[in-house]
Amino acid sequence: MSSRSPGPPRSIASPCVQVCTVDGASGLCLGCYRTLQEIGGWRALGEEGRARVMAELPSRRARHSPDAG
């Protein structure tokens, strides 16, 4: 058994997938489905704000997918 403590909880990682194309109509990045404001302020959002955005991403993706149309 290791005597190492697990350490602090890990921060929520960015959902960025390196596909940075913003949809003009919705204002969402078509790679990660965040707004430009969310992308630019990701670090400043804090854990709760990042968790909120992450929870919204699946529904944003569903609304903006090519076959949602």
Secondary structure, DSSP 8 states (H G I E B T S, - for coil): -------S---------S---B-TTT-BBTTT--BHHHHHTTGGGHHHHHHHHHHHHHHHHHHHSGGG-
